[in-house]
């Protein structure tokens, strides 16, 4: 079963930000797709077995903080 998680990442401002976040989050086990909306600052992640902590860590690795 696919599940979906959404994260608010206020620091994203440009296409490079988007690519960095998509690249890092895309490497997390279980992630099938990553959608970044720069206007709303939302990162939507879909996949089979999503590990919230691992996704937050990947966003952090890309240089951004998740707004809890």
C-alpha positions as CSV (number, residue, x, y, z in Angstrom):
1,X,0.0,0.0,0.0
2,X,1.3,3.4,-1.0
3,X,1.4,6.0,1.7
4,X,2.1,9.7,1.5
5,X,3.9,12.2,3.8
6,X,4.0,16.0,3.4
7,X,6.7,18.2,4.9
8,X,6.8,22.0,5.1
9,X,10.3,23.2,4.2
10,X,10.3,27.0,4.3
11,X,13.9,27.5,3.2
12,X,13.4,26.3,-0.4
13,X,13.4,29.2,-2.9
14,X,14.7,28.0,-6.3
15,X,15.0,25.3,-8.8
16,X,18.4,24.2,-7.3
17,X,16.7,23.9,-3.9
18,X,14.1,21.7,-5.5
19,X,16.6,19.5,-7.2
20,X,18.7,19.1,-4.1
21,X,15.7,18.0,-1.9
22,X,14.3,15.7,-4.6
23,X,17.7,14.1,-5.1
24,X,18.4,13.4,-1.4
25,X,14.9,12.3,-0.5
26,X,14.8,10.1,-3.7
27,X,17.6,8.0,-2.2
28,X,15.7,7.1,0.9
29,X,14.6,3.5,1.0
30,X,10.9,3.0,0.2
31,X,10.4,6.4,-1.5
32,X,8.7,6.0,-4.9
33,X,8.2,9.7,-5.7
34,X,9.1,13.1,-4.5
35,X,7.2,16.3,-5.4
36,X,8.4,19.7,-4.4
37,X,6.1,22.8,-4.6
38,X,8.2,25.9,-4.2
39,X,5.2,28.2,-4.0
40,X,3.7,26.4,-0.9
41,X,7.2,25.2,0.3
42,X,5.8,21.6,0.6
43,X,7.6,18.4,-0.1
44,X,5.2,15.5,-0.8
45,X,6.7,12.0,-0.6
46,X,5.0,8.8,-1.7
47,X,6.1,5.2,-1.3
48,X,5.6,1.8,0.3
49,X,7.2,2.0,3.7
50,X,8.1,5.6,4.4
51,X,10.4,6.4,7.3
52,X,9.6,9.9,8.4
53,X,12.9,10.3,10.3
54,X,15.0,9.2,7.3
55,X,13.1,11.6,5.1
56,X,13.7,14.5,7.5
57,X,17.4,13.5,7.7
58,X,17.6,13.5,3.8
59,X,16.0,17.0,3.7
60,X,18.5,18.1,6.3
61,X,21.3,16.5,4.2
62,X,20.1,18.6,1.3
63,X,20.7,21.7,3.5
64,X,17.1,22.5,4.6
65,X,15.1,22.2,7.8
66,X,11.7,20.8,8.1
67,X,9.2,23.1,9.8
68,X,7.6,20.7,12.3
